[in-house]
């Protein structure tokens, strides 16, 4: 397991412990309502089962169609058979950067 994998596992545990079955209260929406037009969104897997594979996994992804991605349909980071995404939310706005000051 790499350092990145360890961080992902820790994040999964923390998210599942924090949100449990109430992920909708945190702004997550049911996956059935996710856009399928190529819009990048946050996807998550929240089943409520602490032992489920990839429980609490969150990634930025978009819906792919056979026309756009070599005969594959679905969200690429999540296996639709073994660990499908269960929820989604829009990406947050990027941070506002301070305007550079010009000195006279």
VEXLUM-118068 format. One record per residue: residue number from 0; x, z, y negated of N, C-alpha, C in turn. Coordinates in steps of 0.05 Angstrom, whole numbers, plus 5000, padded with zeros to 4 digits. Each point is the difference from the previous one (the first is absolute). Layout:
! residues N
k = NUM | n.c1 = X | n.c3 = Z | n.c2 = Y | ca.c1 = X | ca.c3 = Z | ca.c2 = Y | c.c1 = X | c.c3 = Z | c.c2 = Y
...
END
This chain:
! residues 104
k = 0 | n.c1 = 5017 | n.c3 = 5000 | n.c2 = 5024 | ca.c1 = 4983 | ca.c3 = 5000 | ca.c2 = 4976 | c.c1 = 5018 | c.c3 = 5000 | c.c2 = 4975
k = 1 | n.c1 = 4995 | n.c3 = 4982 | n.c2 = 4982 | ca.c1 = 5016 | ca.c3 = 4998 | ca.c2 = 4975 | c.c1 = 4990 | c.c3 = 5021 | c.c2 = 4980
k = 2 | n.c1 = 5015 | n.c3 = 5003 | n.c2 = 4978 | ca.c1 = 4991 | ca.c3 = 5018 | ca.c2 = 4979 | c.c1 = 4974 | c.c3 = 4991 | c.c2 = 4988
k = 3 | n.c1 = 4996 | n.c3 = 4974 | n.c2 = 4998 | ca.c1 = 4974 | ca.c3 = 4990 | ca.c2 = 4989 | c.c1 = 4977 | c.c3 = 5007 | c.c2 = 5018
k = 4 | n.c1 = 5004 | n.c3 = 4998 | n.c2 = 5026 | ca.c1 = 4979 | ca.c3 = 5007 | ca.c2 = 5019 | c.c1 = 4993 | c.c3 = 5030 | c.c2 = 4998
k = 5 | n.c1 = 5020 | n.c3 = 5016 | n.c2 = 4997 | ca.c1 = 4995 | ca.c3 = 5029 | ca.c2 = 4998 | c.c1 = 4983 | c.c3 = 5006 | c.c2 = 4975
k = 6 | n.c1 = 5006 | n.c3 = 4986 | n.c2 = 4978 | ca.c1 = 4985 | ca.c3 = 5004 | ca.c2 = 4975 | c.c1 = 4971 | c.c3 = 4991 | c.c2 = 5004
k = 7 | n.c1 = 4996 | n.c3 = 4978 | n.c2 = 5014 | ca.c1 = 4973 | ca.c3 = 4990 | ca.c2 = 5005 | c.c1 = 4984 | c.c3 = 5020 | c.c2 = 5017
k = 8 | n.c1 = 5013 | n.c3 = 5011 | n.c2 = 5020 | ca.c1 = 4986 | ca.c3 = 5019 | ca.c2 = 5017 | c.c1 = 4992 | c.c3 = 5025 | c.c2 = 4984
k = 9 | n.c1 = 5018 | n.c3 = 5009 | n.c2 = 4983 | ca.c1 = 4994 | ca.c3 = 5024 | ca.c2 = 4983 | c.c1 = 4977 | c.c3 = 4993 | c.c2 = 4981
k = 10 | n.c1 = 5000 | n.c3 = 4976 | n.c2 = 4988 | ca.c1 = 4979 | ca.c3 = 4992 | ca.c2 = 4982 | c.c1 = 4973 | c.c3 = 4999 | c.c2 = 5015
k = 11 | n.c1 = 5001 | n.c3 = 4989 | n.c2 = 5024 | ca.c1 = 4975 | ca.c3 = 4998 | ca.c2 = 5016 | c.c1 = 4988 | c.c3 = 5028 | c.c2 = 5005
k = 12 | n.c1 = 5017 | n.c3 = 5019 | n.c2 = 5008 | ca.c1 = 4990 | ca.c3 = 5027 | ca.c2 = 5006 | c.c1 = 4989 | c.c3 = 5012 | c.c2 = 4975
k = 13 | n.c1 = 5014 | n.c3 = 4998 | n.c2 = 4978 | ca.c1 = 4990 | ca.c3 = 5012 | ca.c2 = 4975 | c.c1 = 4974 | c.c3 = 4988 | c.c2 = 4991
k = 14 | n.c1 = 4997 | n.c3 = 4974 | n.c2 = 5001 | ca.c1 = 4975 | ca.c3 = 4987 | ca.c2 = 4991 | c.c1 = 4977 | c.c3 = 5009 | c.c2 = 5018
k = 15 | n.c1 = 5004 | n.c3 = 5000 | n.c2 = 5026 | ca.c1 = 4979 | ca.c3 = 5007 | ca.c2 = 5018 | c.c1 = 4991 | c.c3 = 5029 | c.c2 = 4996
k = 16 | n.c1 = 5020 | n.c3 = 5018 | n.c2 = 4997 | ca.c1 = 4994 | ca.c3 = 5028 | ca.c2 = 4996 | c.c1 = 4985 | c.c3 = 5003 | c.c2 = 4974
k = 17 | n.c1 = 5007 | n.c3 = 4986 | n.c2 = 4979 | ca.c1 = 4988 | ca.c3 = 5003 | ca.c2 = 4974 | c.c1 = 4972 | c.c3 = 4989 | c.c2 = 4998
k = 18 | n.c1 = 4996 | n.c3 = 4975 | n.c2 = 5011 | ca.c1 = 4974 | ca.c3 = 4987 | ca.c2 = 4996 | c.c1 = 4982 | c.c3 = 5002 | c.c2 = 5023
k = 19 | n.c1 = 5010 | n.c3 = 5002 | n.c2 = 5025 | ca.c1 = 4983 | ca.c3 = 5002 | ca.c2 = 5023 | c.c1 = 4978 | c.c3 = 4979 | c.c2 = 5000
k = 20 | n.c1 = 4975 | n.c3 = 5009 | n.c2 = 5005 | ca.c1 = 4977 | ca.c3 = 4982 | ca.c2 = 5002 | c.c1 = 4989 | c.c3 = 4993 | c.c2 = 4972
k = 21 | n.c1 = 5010 | n.c3 = 5012 | n.c2 = 4979 | ca.c1 = 4989 | ca.c3 = 4996 | ca.c2 = 4973 | c.c1 = 5016 | c.c3 = 4980 | c.c2 = 4983
k = 22 | n.c1 = 5011 | n.c3 = 4980 | n.c2 = 5012 | ca.c1 = 5017 | ca.c3 = 4981 | ca.c2 = 4985 | c.c1 = 4984 | c.c3 = 4985 | c.c2 = 4979
k = 23 | n.c1 = 4974 | n.c3 = 4996 | n.c2 = 5004 | ca.c1 = 4984 | ca.c3 = 4987 | ca.c2 = 4979 | c.c1 = 5000 | c.c3 = 5015 | c.c2 = 4974
k = 24 | n.c1 = 5001 | n.c3 = 5027 | n.c2 = 5002 | ca.c1 = 5001 | ca.c3 = 5016 | ca.c2 = 4976 | c.c1 = 5025 | c.c3 = 4995 | c.c2 = 4983
k = 25 | n.c1 = 5021 | n.c3 = 4991 | n.c2 = 5013 | ca.c1 = 5025 | ca.c3 = 4994 | ca.c2 = 4986 | c.c1 = 5001 | c.c3 = 4972 | c.c2 = 4989
k = 26 | n.c1 = 4978 | n.c3 = 4985 | n.c2 = 5003 | ca.c1 = 4999 | ca.c3 = 4972 | ca.c2 = 4989 | c.c1 = 5003 | c.c3 = 4979 | c.c2 = 5021
k = 27 | n.c1 = 5004 | n.c3 = 5007 | n.c2 = 5025 | ca.c1 = 5002 | ca.c3 = 4980 | ca.c2 = 5021 | c.c1 = 4972 | c.c3 = 4989 | c.c2 = 5007
k = 28 | n.c1 = 4999 | n.c3 = 4975 | n.c2 = 5005 | ca.c1 = 4975 | ca.c3 = 4986 | ca.c2 = 5007 | c.c1 = 5000 | c.c3 = 4990 | c.c2 = 5028
k = 29 | n.c1 = 4977 | n.c3 = 4997 | n.c2 = 5013 | ca.c1 = 4999 | ca.c3 = 4990 | ca.c2 = 5028 | c.c1 = 5013 | c.c3 = 4972 | c.c2 = 5001
k = 30 | n.c1 = 5015 | n.c3 = 4994 | n.c2 = 5021 | ca.c1 = 5014 | ca.c3 = 4975 | ca.c2 = 5003 | c.c1 = 4981 | c.c3 = 4976 | c.c2 = 5000
k = 31 | n.c1 = 4975 | n.c3 = 5004 | n.c2 = 5008 | ca.c1 = 4981 | ca.c3 = 4977 | ca.c2 = 5000 | c.c1 = 4995 | c.c3 = 4989 | c.c2 = 4972
k = 32 | n.c1 = 5006 | n.c3 = 5016 | n.c2 = 4979 | ca.c1 = 4995 | ca.c3 = 4991 | ca.c2 = 4973 | c.c1 = 5025 | c.c3 = 4989 | c.c2 = 4986
k = 33 | n.c1 = 5022 | n.c3 = 4998 | n.c2 = 5015 | ca.c1 = 5025 | ca.c3 = 4990 | ca.c2 = 4988 | c.c1 = 4999 | c.c3 = 4971 | c.c2 = 4993
k = 34 | n.c1 = 5013 | n.c3 = 4992 | n.c2 = 4978 | ca.c1 = 5000 | ca.c3 = 4971 | ca.c2 = 4993 | c.c1 = 5015 | c.c3 = 4984 | c.c2 = 5020
k = 35 | n.c1 = 4991 | n.c3 = 4976 | n.c2 = 5005 | ca.c1 = 5013 | ca.c3 = 4982 | ca.c2 = 5019 | c.c1 = 5008 | c.c3 = 4974 | c.c2 = 4986
k = 36 | n.c1 = 5008 | n.c3 = 5003 | n.c2 = 4975 | ca.c1 = 5008 | ca.c3 = 4976 | ca.c2 = 4984 | c.c1 = 5030 | c.c3 = 4999 | c.c2 = 4994
k = 37 | n.c1 = 5016 | n.c3 = 5016 | n.c2 = 5014 | ca.c1 = 5029 | ca.c3 = 5001 | ca.c2 = 4995 | c.c1 = 5008 | c.c3 = 5020 | c.c2 = 4980
k = 38 | n.c1 = 4982 | n.c3 = 5016 | n.c2 = 4989 | ca.c1 = 5007 | ca.c3 = 5021 | ca.c2 = 4981 | c.c1 = 5016 | c.c3 = 5021 | c.c2 = 5013
k = 39 | n.c1 = 5022 | n.c3 = 5009 | n.c2 = 4988 | ca.c1 = 5016 | ca.c3 = 5021 | ca.c2 = 5012 | c.c1 = 4986 | c.c3 = 5027 | c.c2 = 4994
k = 40 | n.c1 = 4998 | n.c3 = 5016 | n.c2 = 5021 | ca.c1 = 4986 | ca.c3 = 5026 | ca.c2 = 4998 | c.c1 = 5016 | c.c3 = 5021 | c.c2 = 5016
k = 41 | n.c1 = 4993 | n.c3 = 5025 | n.c2 = 4997 | ca.c1 = 5010 | ca.c3 = 5021 | ca.c2 = 5017 | c.c1 = 4983 | c.c3 = 5002 | c.c2 = 5024
k = 42 | n.c1 = 5012 | n.c3 = 5000 | n.c2 = 5024 | ca.c1 = 4985 | ca.c3 = 5003 | ca.c2 = 5025 | c.c1 = 5009 | c.c3 = 5026 | c.c2 = 5013
k = 43 | n.c1 = 4982 | n.c3 = 5014 | n.c2 = 5013 | ca.c1 = 5006 | ca.c3 = 5025 | ca.c2 = 5014 | c.c1 = 4986 | c.c3 = 5002 | c.c2 = 5026
k = 44 | n.c1 = 5011 | n.c3 = 5016 | n.c2 = 5018 | ca.c1 = 4987 | ca.c3 = 5005 | ca.c2 = 5026 | c.c1 = 4994 | c.c3 = 5030 | c.c2 = 5001
k = 45 | n.c1 = 4975 | n.c3 = 5007 | n.c2 = 4999 | ca.c1 = 4991 | ca.c3 = 5028 | ca.c2 = 5000 | c.c1 = 4977 | c.c3 = 5002 | c.c2 = 5020
k = 46 | n.c1 = 5006 | n.c3 = 5009 | n.c2 = 5024 | ca.c1 = 4980 | ca.c3 = 5003 | ca.c2 = 5021 | c.c1 = 4991 | c.c3 = 5029 | c.c2 = 5004
k = 47 | n.c1 = 5016 | n.c3 = 5019 | n.c2 = 4989 | ca.c1 = 4994 | ca.c3 = 5028 | ca.c2 = 5004 | c.c1 = 5013 | c.c3 = 5010 | c.c2 = 5026
k = 48 | n.c1 = 5012 | n.c3 = 4983 | n.c2 = 5016 | ca.c1 = 5014 | ca.c3 = 5008 | ca.c2 = 5024 | c.c1 = 5030 | c.c3 = 5002 | c.c2 = 4995
k = 49 | n.c1 = 5010 | n.c3 = 5025 | n.c2 = 4999 | ca.c1 = 5028 | ca.c3 = 5005 | ca.c2 = 4994 | c.c1 = 5019 | c.c3 = 4985 | c.c2 = 5019
k = 50 | n.c1 = 4991 | n.c3 = 4994 | n.c2 = 5024 | ca.c1 = 5017 | ca.c3 = 4988 | ca.c2 = 5020 | c.c1 = 4997 | c.c3 = 4970 | c.c2 = 5002
k = 51 | n.c1 = 4982 | n.c3 = 4989 | n.c2 = 4983 | ca.c1 = 4996 | ca.c3 = 4970 | ca.c2 = 5001 | c.c1 = 5025 | c.c3 = 4986 | c.c2 = 4990
k = 52 | n.c1 = 5006 | n.c3 = 4978 | n.c2 = 5011 | ca.c1 = 5023 | ca.c3 = 4984 | ca.c2 = 4992 | c.c1 = 4998 | c.c3 = 4992 | c.c2 = 4971
k = 53 | n.c1 = 5021 | n.c3 = 5004 | n.c2 = 4985 | ca.c1 = 5002 | ca.c3 = 4993 | ca.c2 = 4971 | c.c1 = 4978 | c.c3 = 5014 | c.c2 = 4983
k = 54 | n.c1 = 4991 | n.c3 = 5022 | n.c2 = 5008 | ca.c1 = 4980 | ca.c3 = 5016 | ca.c2 = 4984 | c.c1 = 5013 | c.c3 = 5006 | c.c2 = 4973
k = 55 | n.c1 = 4986 | n.c3 = 4995 | n.c2 = 4978 | ca.c1 = 5010 | ca.c3 = 5006 | ca.c2 = 4973 | c.c1 = 5018 | c.c3 = 4980 | c.c2 = 4989
k = 56 | n.c1 = 5005 | n.c3 = 4978 | n.c2 = 5014 | ca.c1 = 5018 | ca.c3 = 4978 | ca.c2 = 4990 | c.c1 = 4987 | c.c3 = 4987 | c.c2 = 4976
k = 57 | n.c1 = 5015 | n.c3 = 4996 | n.c2 = 4979 | ca.c1 = 4991 | ca.c3 = 4986 | ca.c2 = 4976 | c.c1 = 5020 | c.c3 = 4979 | c.c2 = 4993
k = 58 | n.c1 = 4990 | n.c3 = 4976 | n.c2 = 4995 | ca.c1 = 5017 | ca.c3 = 4977 | ca.c2 = 4992 | c.c1 = 4986 | c.c3 = 4982 | c.c2 = 4980
k = 59 | n.c1 = 5015 | n.c3 = 4986 | n.c2 = 4984 | ca.c1 = 4989 | ca.c3 = 4979 | ca.c2 = 4984 | c.c1 = 4999 | c.c3 = 4975 | c.c2 = 5017
k = 60 | n.c1 = 4977 | n.c3 = 4987 | n.c2 = 5000 | ca.c1 = 4996 | ca.c3 = 4976 | ca.c2 = 5017 | c.c1 = 4978 | c.c3 = 4983 | c.c2 = 4988
k = 61 | n.c1 = 4994 | n.c3 = 4978 | n.c2 = 5013 | ca.c1 = 4978 | ca.c3 = 4982 | ca.c2 = 4992 | c.c1 = 4989 | c.c3 = 4987 | c.c2 = 5025
k = 62 | n.c1 = 4976 | n.c3 = 4990 | n.c2 = 4998 | ca.c1 = 4987 | ca.c3 = 4987 | ca.c2 = 5023 | c.c1 = 5010 | c.c3 = 4972 | c.c2 = 5003
k = 63 | n.c1 = 5008 | n.c3 = 4993 | n.c2 = 5024 | ca.c1 = 5010 | ca.c3 = 4973 | ca.c2 = 5007 | c.c1 = 4979 | c.c3 = 4985 | c.c2 = 5016
k = 64 | n.c1 = 4999 | n.c3 = 4974 | n.c2 = 4996 | ca.c1 = 4982 | ca.c3 = 4983 | ca.c2 = 5015 | c.c1 = 5017 | c.c3 = 4980 | c.c2 = 5016
k = 65 | n.c1 = 4988 | n.c3 = 4987 | n.c2 = 5020 | ca.c1 = 5015 | ca.c3 = 4980 | ca.c2 = 5015 | c.c1 = 5011 | c.c3 = 4978 | c.c2 = 4981
k = 66 | n.c1 = 4986 | n.c3 = 4994 | n.c2 = 4979 | ca.c1 = 5009 | ca.c3 = 4979 | ca.c2 = 4982 | c.c1 = 5024 | c.c3 = 5009 | c.c2 = 4984
k = 67 | n.c1 = 5003 | n.c3 = 5025 | n.c2 = 4994 | ca.c1 = 5022 | ca.c3 = 5010 | ca.c2 = 4983 | c.c1 = 5023 | c.c3 = 5011 | c.c2 = 5016
k = 68 | n.c1 = 4997 | n.c3 = 5006 | n.c2 = 5025 | ca.c1 = 5022 | ca.c3 = 5014 | ca.c2 = 5015 | c.c1 = 5000 | c.c3 = 4993 | c.c2 = 5029
k = 69 | n.c1 = 5007 | n.c3 = 4976 | n.c2 = 5007 | ca.c1 = 5004 | ca.c3 = 4990 | ca.c2 = 5027 | c.c1 = 4982 | c.c3 = 5012 | c.c2 = 5022
k = 70 | n.c1 = 4975 | n.c3 = 4995 | n.c2 = 4997 | ca.c1 = 4979 | ca.c3 = 5007 | ca.c2 = 5019 | c.c1 = 4995 | c.c3 = 5030 | c.c2 = 5004
k = 71 | n.c1 = 5010 | n.c3 = 5017 | n.c2 = 4981 | ca.c1 = 4995 | ca.c3 = 5028 | ca.c2 = 5002 | c.c1 = 4978 | c.c3 = 5008 | c.c2 = 4980
k = 72 | n.c1 = 4981 | n.c3 = 5017 | n.c2 = 5009 | ca.c1 = 4980 | ca.c3 = 5011 | ca.c2 = 4982 | c.c1 = 5002 | c.c3 = 5030 | c.c2 = 4999
k = 73 | n.c1 = 4998 | n.c3 = 5011 | n.c2 = 4977 | ca.c1 = 5000 | ca.c3 = 5029 | ca.c2 = 4997 | c.c1 = 5021 | c.c3 = 5010 | c.c2 = 4981
k = 74 | n.c1 = 5003 | n.c3 = 5026 | n.c2 = 4999 | ca.c1 = 5020 | ca.c3 = 5013 | ca.c2 = 4984 | c.c1 = 5026 | c.c3 = 5003 | c.c2 = 5016
k = 75 | n.c1 = 5021 | n.c3 = 4987 | n.c2 = 4992 | ca.c1 = 5024 | ca.c3 = 4997 | ca.c2 = 5015 | c.c1 = 5014 | c.c3 = 5025 | c.c2 = 5008
k = 76 | n.c1 = 4999 | n.c3 = 5021 | n.c2 = 4984 | ca.c1 = 5015 | ca.c3 = 5025 | ca.c2 = 5006 | c.c1 = 4985 | c.c3 = 5017 | c.c2 = 5021
k = 77 | n.c1 = 4976 | n.c3 = 4993 | n.c2 = 5007 | ca.c1 = 4984 | ca.c3 = 5016 | ca.c2 = 5018 | c.c1 = 4991 | c.c3 = 4983 | c.c2 = 5024
k = 78 | n.c1 = 5005 | n.c3 = 5009 | n.c2 = 5024 | ca.c1 = 4991 | ca.c3 = 4986 | ca.c2 = 5024 | c.c1 = 4970 | c.c3 = 5004 | c.c2 = 5003
k = 79 | n.c1 = 4984 | n.c3 = 4978 | n.c2 = 4999 | ca.c1 = 4971 | ca.c3 = 5004 | ca.c2 = 5001 | c.c1 = 4990 | c.c3 = 5011 | c.c2 = 5027
k = 80 | n.c1 = 5016 | n.c3 = 4999 | n.c2 = 5021 | ca.c1 = 4992 | ca.c3 = 5010 | ca.c2 = 5026 | c.c1 = 5008 | c.c3 = 5029 | c.c2 = 5004
k = 81 | n.c1 = 5026 | n.c3 = 5006 | n.c2 = 4994 | ca.c1 = 5011 | ca.c3 = 5026 | ca.c2 = 5007 | c.c1 = 5000 | c.c3 = 5020 | c.c2 = 4977
k = 82 | n.c1 = 5004 | n.c3 = 4992 | n.c2 = 4975 | ca.c1 = 4999 | ca.c3 = 5019 | ca.c2 = 4978 | c.c1 = 4990 | c.c3 = 4986 | c.c2 = 4975
k = 83 | n.c1 = 4974 | n.c3 = 4993 | n.c2 = 5000 | ca.c1 = 4988 | ca.c3 = 4986 | ca.c2 = 4977 | c.c1 = 4998 | c.c3 = 5019 | c.c2 = 4976
k = 84 | n.c1 = 5001 | n.c3 = 4987 | n.c2 = 4976 | ca.c1 = 4996 | ca.c3 = 5015 | ca.c2 = 4976 | c.c1 = 4971 | c.c3 = 5009 | c.c2 = 5000
k = 85 | n.c1 = 4995 | n.c3 = 5024 | n.c2 = 4989 | ca.c1 = 4972 | ca.c3 = 5010 | ca.c2 = 4998 | c.c1 = 4990 | c.c3 = 5002 | c.c2 = 4972
k = 86 | n.c1 = 5018 | n.c3 = 5000 | n.c2 = 4980 | ca.c1 = 4993 | ca.c3 = 5004 | ca.c2 = 4972 | c.c1 = 5018 | c.c3 = 4984 | c.c2 = 4982
k = 87 | n.c1 = 4991 | n.c3 = 4995 | n.c2 = 4975 | ca.c1 = 5015 | ca.c3 = 4986 | ca.c2 = 4980 | c.c1 = 4994 | c.c3 = 5011 | c.c2 = 4973
k = 88 | n.c1 = 5017 | n.c3 = 4994 | n.c2 = 4981 | ca.c1 = 4995 | ca.c3 = 5006 | ca.c2 = 4971 | c.c1 = 5016 | c.c3 = 4979 | c.c2 = 4984
k = 89 | n.c1 = 4990 | n.c3 = 4995 | n.c2 = 4975 | ca.c1 = 5015 | ca.c3 = 4982 | ca.c2 = 4983 | c.c1 = 5027 | c.c3 = 5012 | c.c2 = 4993
k = 90 | n.c1 = 5019 | n.c3 = 4983 | n.c2 = 4994 | ca.c1 = 5026 | ca.c3 = 5009 | ca.c2 = 4990 | c.c1 = 4997 | c.c3 = 5013 | c.c2 = 4973
k = 91 | n.c1 = 5015 | n.c3 = 5021 | n.c2 = 4994 | ca.c1 = 4998 | ca.c3 = 5012 | ca.c2 = 4974 | c.c1 = 5013 | c.c3 = 4981 | c.c2 = 4979
k = 92 | n.c1 = 4994 | n.c3 = 5004 | n.c2 = 4975 | ca.c1 = 5013 | ca.c3 = 4984 | ca.c2 = 4979 | c.c1 = 5029 | c.c3 = 5008 | c.c2 = 4999
k = 93 | n.c1 = 5017 | n.c3 = 4981 | n.c2 = 4993 | ca.c1 = 5029 | ca.c3 = 5006 | ca.c2 = 4997 | c.c1 = 5004 | c.c3 = 5019 | c.c2 = 4976
k = 94 | n.c1 = 5022 | n.c3 = 5014 | n.c2 = 5000 | ca.c1 = 5006 | ca.c3 = 5018 | ca.c2 = 4978 | c.c1 = 5003 | c.c3 = 4985 | c.c2 = 4974
k = 95 | n.c1 = 4993 | n.c3 = 5013 | n.c2 = 4978 | ca.c1 = 5005 | ca.c3 = 4988 | ca.c2 = 4974 | c.c1 = 5029 | c.c3 = 5006 | c.c2 = 4992
k = 96 | n.c1 = 5014 | n.c3 = 4979 | n.c2 = 4992 | ca.c1 = 5028 | ca.c3 = 5004 | ca.c2 = 4992 | c.c1 = 5001 | c.c3 = 5005 | c.c2 = 4970
k = 97 | n.c1 = 5018 | n.c3 = 5018 | n.c2 = 4992 | ca.c1 = 5002 | ca.c3 = 5005 | ca.c2 = 4971 | c.c1 = 5010 | c.c3 = 4975 | c.c2 = 4985
k = 98 | n.c1 = 4990 | n.c3 = 4996 | n.c2 = 4977 | ca.c1 = 5009 | ca.c3 = 4977 | ca.c2 = 4983 | c.c1 = 5027 | c.c3 = 5007 | c.c2 = 4989
k = 99 | n.c1 = 5018 | n.c3 = 4980 | n.c2 = 5002 | ca.c1 = 5028 | ca.c3 = 5004 | ca.c2 = 4990 | c.c1 = 4999 | c.c3 = 5001 | c.c2 = 4969
k = 100 | n.c1 = 5014 | n.c3 = 5020 | n.c2 = 4989 | ca.c1 = 5001 | ca.c3 = 5002 | ca.c2 = 4971 | c.c1 = 5023 | c.c3 = 4983 | c.c2 = 4989
k = 101 | n.c1 = 4995 | n.c3 = 4988 | n.c2 = 4978 | ca.c1 = 5021 | ca.c3 = 4985 | ca.c2 = 4986 | c.c1 = 5011 | c.c3 = 5017 | c.c2 = 4978
k = 102 | n.c1 = 5026 | n.c3 = 5002 | n.c2 = 4998 | ca.c1 = 5012 | ca.c3 = 5015 | ca.c2 = 4979 | c.c1 = 5006 | c.c3 = 4981 | c.c2 = 4977
k = 103 | n.c1 = 4994 | n.c3 = 5009 | n.c2 = 4975 | ca.c1 = 5005 | ca.c3 = 4982 | ca.c2 = 4977 | c.c1 = 5030 | c.c3 = 4995 | c.c2 = 4995
END
